[in-house]
């Protein structure tokens, strides 16, 4: 086959994948993380309590500076980033082994649940990081593969910028320098004397100054919070098993097995890159990072997407394996892995819209808890119903016209902010602990505070139960019995929403910041 044809096929792959995602995007409401990052866009800052600011900037860009807030506009950024990252990975595969390897690398990137769907469909901090992560890998390979390019200052500066922007997406973007530094220690010690390398590092430092500045201004609150989550209570083998199992699922079980086989094949010399150092570089950019998160998981709970970027270099080894072991354009590995993603996607859409029951708790006091389909449905209808309730309460003079919405946790505070506050016009005020409210403590600074004599609403979904009297009883004279709303799906009740009316504020909560 003409090698040039693979670039065209990759473009077709990108366009088809993007089209499918854009068709599905409006069919699923924003997930629990996605709506939280809406607050990053509402209140841009040098840094945020949980993450650097890049995801909020991306949401502002694709929502046209918040003018077009919708599921489609949110996820448009993810789709565009996934498209660009897929193309970069194709070019990277072409650079280190040829267009056919690049083609398979693009297919694996698309078939991975993490890169193709979690970061490539949902809007998360991982989303913008994927663009800068893959670009950084390409620039490193360009320096390694092209003779004397290590003498070109602009490439080092661009590499530093890409790693800096990856870090402004999620702080573990700094691993890119750590992995590359490890490779230089092993195979390119002479480059450690190249002043241009340190110029690139300096650019990265400049990029992350906003993170340092924000934390300095806020007494390094982010790192104090996360350090308190590190318990070190002893070996937690179950946590490690969950981490590895999560990686297996997040990377797509078929892709994960293929990557494992390809790594073994490379180590046993059954497959080889044109330059032996290529495999060592890819290992340095992946294996240590995976092992770091395994070590963390051995002592503390982790989330499997944290190690997601570490698998991207392994896609190139898997792509080389397919290139050497098969002549097919779409090997069975690819067909099965893409089919699996398609089945999961269709099943998810069907269950979210038509499943007549939830898949979590069936107890009335926490009905629906742990059901993932409830994160992606029901909130838009609630916003409409709640808005009608507020209008009726005003006409009946049951609630003051300047009432607000109270939340005591950023989950489900994000859903309340996006789906309920916007249509109703009621401002959201966070009342509770800083470690529960996160960015809502900073949003309070920009909004009218709760005042004596004021009224407020509180929405309690049954899958996020809370005791309203315990949370807000000290601040209000009266808490009226809740209005019960039901989320009905295909004839079955899958969740309850309890709307509490809080009357006559008698005590103003102390500022959190």
C-alpha positions, -999 to +999 in steps of 0.1 A: +000+000+000+012+035-008+026+049+025+012+083+017-024+069+019-021+065+056-023+102+063-055+104+043-069+074+063-060+091+095-079+122+085-109+101+078-105+084+112-104+117+129-134+131+111-155+100+117-146+099+154-153+136+158-187+134+140-198+105+162-189+123+194-206+155+183-238+136+176-237+119+210-226+150+230-261+166+232-277+133+242-260+131+276-262+158+302-230+170+317-214+147+342-206+155+378-170+166+370-179+185+339-204+208+356-180+215+383-154+227+358-181+251+346-173+271+377-137+274+365-150+292+334-175+313+355-147+325+377-113+324+359-083+326+381-045+321+380-052+287+396-081+269+411-085+250+443-084+215+427-065+221+394-047+246+373-069+269+352-066+255+316-098+235+315-118+266+325-102+286+297-110+259+272-147+259+283-147+297+279-133+294+244-158+268+232-188+283+249-179+317+232-171+334+265-201+317+282-225+329+256-233+294+244-235+271+274-246+236+264-235+200+264-223+204+228-203+235+234-187+221+265-176+189+248-166+206+216-133+214+232-127+177+240-136+166+205-112+192+189-084+183+213-088+146+206-087+153+169-055+173+171-039+148+195-047+119+172-031+137+143+000+145+164+003+108+175+001+098+139+029+122+130+049+109+159+045+073+148+055+083+113+086+101+127+099+072+147+089+042+125+068+052+094+033+061+084+019+026+090+030+027+126+016+062+129-018+049+115-019+022+142-009+047+169-039+069+158-062+039+160-050+029+195-054+065+207-090+065+194-098+030+208-085+038+243-113+046+266-091+072+284-077+092+254-106+086+230-135+090+254-128+101+290-104+129+279-116+129+243-154+134+249-160+146+284-145+179+294-119+174+321-085+189+330-071+159+312-086+172+280-064+201+272-034+183+287-037+156+260-029+182+233+002+195+251+013+160+262+013+146+227+029+177+213+057+174+239+063+138+230+065+148+193+091+176+200+112+152+221+112+127+193+120+154+168+151+163+188+161+127+191+155+116+155+167+147+136+205+153+134+217+184+151+182+196+160+194+198+197+213+229+186+181+247+176+170+269+205+134+274+192+126+237+195+137+236+231+117+267+239+086+252+222+091+220+242+093+240+274+061+258+265+042+226+257+053+210+290+044+243+308+009+243+292+005+206+301+013+215+337-012+244+335-038+217+327-027+192+355+004+196+376+017+161+368+025+175+334+059+181+350+066+144+347+074+151+311+106+167+321+113+140+347+108+112+322+129+130+295+156+138+321+158+101+330+163+092+294+190+118+290+208+104+321+207+069+305+214+077+268+222+114+262+243+126+290+260+151+267+227+170+263+228+178+300+255+203+291+233+219+264+223+253+277+192+252+254+178+224+275+177+247+305+162+275+285+133+251+278+130+243+315+130+280+322+101+285+299+082+258+318+090+275+351+076+308+337+044+290+326+037+276+361+043+309+379+006+315+380+001+283+399+028+293+424+015+328+427-021+317+434-010+292+460+012+319+476-017+342+478-039+315+493-014+301+518-008+270+496-042+258+504-044+233+475-014+213+487-024+214+523-058+200+514-043+172+493-016+164+518-043+158+544-058+132+521-026+112+522-031+089+552-003+064+550-023+040+571-003+010+559-002-012+528-035-012+509-034-040+485-070-036+475-063+000+465-035-012+443-056-039+427-083-013+420-058+010+404-045-017+381-080-029+373-091+007+366-062+011+342-072-021+325-107-008+320-098+029+312-073+019+286-098-005+270-092-042+281-083-052+245-059-023+241-043-030+275-036-066+266-022-056+233+001-030+250+013-057+274+021-081+246+039-054+226+061-044+256+071-080+261+078-083+223+100-052+224+119-064+255+125-099+239+136-083+206+107-097+186+101-062+174+125-033+171+124+004+163+149+016+137+169+032+166+172+012+198+171+043+219+135+050+208+122+021+229+142+033+259+129+068+255+093+055+253+098+034+284+112+064+303+082+084+294+057+058+306+068+030+329+082+051+358+050+072+359+028+041+360+049+026+388+047+059+408+009+057+408+010+020+417+032+030+446+009+057+457-021+033+453-004+009+477-008+034+505-037+057+494-067+055+472-061+067+436-081+072+405-070+053+374-072+082+350-043+099+369-019+075+352-037+078+318-010+100+300+017+074+308+000+049+284+003+072+254+040+063+247+030+027+250+005+032+221+036+037+199+050+004+210+017-013+204+015+004+170+050-010+161+038-044+172+008-043+149+030-029+121+054-059+123+029-086+132+001-081+107-005-068+072-042-059+078-053-023+077-077-030+106-063-059+126-086-079+148-072-061+179-084-028+165-118-041+153-126-056+187-114-027+207-133-001+186-164-023+187-161-025+225-160+013+227-190+015+204-211-010+224-203+008+256-212+042+241-245+030+227-254+011+259-246+042+280-269+064+259-297+038+260-294+033+298-293+070+306-324+077+286-345+045+289-335+024+319-366+023+341-346+019+373-314+032+388-284+009+392-274+022+427-291+021+461-327+012+463-332+025+498-354+056+500-330+076+522-302+074+495-322+062+465-299+060+434-266+066+452-237+052+432-257+050+400-236+066+372-265+072+348-280+097+372-249+120+368-259+124+331-296+128+333-325+145+351-309+178+359-322+198+329-358+189+337-352+197+373-340+231+364-372+238+345-395+224+372-377+243+399-379+276+380-417+272+378-418+264+415-398+296+423-421+317+401-452+303+419-436+309+453-430+345+444-465+350+431-479+334+463-455+355+484-442+323+500-406+332+495-388+365+492-379+376+456-342+378+465-339+342+477-308+323+469-297+286+464-276+270+491-251+242+485-228+226+511-207+204+487-192+209+453-209+176+444-237+182+434-231+219+436-219+220+400-251+206+387-271+231+408-249+259+395-253+250+358-287+234+355-307+251+382-292+285+390-290+297+354-326+292+344-340+302+377-318+333+381-311+324+418-275+328+429-257+299+445-241+304+479-218+279+495-225+273+532-204+246+548-168+235+551-141+247+527-129+211+521-164+203+509-172+234+489-139+239+471-143+267+445-177+277+458-159+294+487-142+316+461-175+321+442-190+334+474-166+364+473-181+375+440-218+371+450-241+389+474-238+372+508-266+356+527-283+384+548-304+385+579-341+380+571-333+364+537-349+332+524-332+304+505-338+271+488-318+239+491-320+210+467-312+175+480-310+147+454-317+113+469-284+100+455-266+128+474-284+126+508-278+153+535-295+164+567-307+199+559-315+207+595-280+198+606-265+218+577-286+250+578-307+248+610-285+272+628-290+299+602-327+300+596-358+304+617-379+279+598-373+250+574-405+240+556-412+204+547-396+196+514-414+194+480-407+160+465-400+158+428-395+125+410-371+118+381-391+093+360-374+073+332-394+050+310-422+048+336-399+041+366-388+065+394-350+066+393-344+094+417-361+119+441-353+156+444-362+173+477-367+210+475-364+227+509-375+263+516-354+280+543-372+310+558-358+341+576-321+339+580-313+346+617-275+341+616-251+349+588-225+321+581-189+332+588-168+338+557-148+308+545-119+328+531 
